[in-house]
Amino acid sequence: MVTPIIILLLLSSPLAIALVYSKFSDKPPNVTKYACWGLGIAFIFFFIGHLVKTDGMVEMLPPWVPYRLALVYLTGLIELLIGIALFMPRYQPLAAKLAIVVFAIFFPANIYAASNGIGLGGHQWGPVYLLIRGPLQILLIAWAYFLCAKGHNKSMQSTAKALAD
């Protein structure tokens, strides 16, 4: 059950470091920037999982799904692209919205894996794993929306307002 803890640490570390640094520098941190960086790091971690745990990822898909191995690599590539885009201010809002879509689309694979006790990342615990994974997915979606997508719009509006003054 280490994976959700790793995800939470990767997600929150850039923002936590920025907040601590801001206490010493008396300069407020750019919350959106560091929240996006954390989500980007998490997505790169997800991508690495697709490469390192490919067989387990394939097992997470029902047998009736065609081209399961290719699909695992394709979804890993999508996660990598989202992860990289979350480091680029211009693409952060779009990447955050795509992250939300990915979380929603991929969740049925987690349900299938947990329901079938797939031995990967906690799924071997069976449906009880969803009691952890479900709230984690909600947290990741909320992070992507409120801190990255919506937060980016707020920071852009305050920048535009500052430039107008």
C-alpha positions, 0 to 999 in steps of 0.5 A: 500500500505504499503507492498511494503514499508515494503519489501523495508525497510526489504531488505535495512536495513541490508545494510544501517546499515552496511554502516553507521557502516562502516563510524564510523569504517573505515572498508568497509562493506561486501556489498554482505553479508548484501545484502543477509541478507536483501533479506533473511529477505524479504523472511522470511517476504514473508513466514510469509505472506503465513502463516498469509494471507493464504486465501488471497494467495489462492484467488490470484491463479485462481480457475482452479489451483489444491491444491491451499491451499497446493500450498500456504503452499509449496511456503511459505516453499520454501520462508522460505528455500531460506530466511534461505539459504541467511544467509549462505555464502555457499548457498547465490549464489544458494539461490539468483538465486532461488529467481530470479526464484521464483520472475519470477514464482510467478509474474503471480499470482500477475497479476491475483490477480491485474486483479481480484481486490483480496483484499490483499496487494494492489491487490484490487487496480486492474491493477494499482497495477502492476505499483508498483509491476512490478518495485518492482519485477524488483528491487528485481530481480536486487538486488538478481542478482547484489548484491547477486549472482554476488556480491558473485562471486566477493567477492569470487574472491577477497578472492581467490586473496588475499589468493594467494598473 
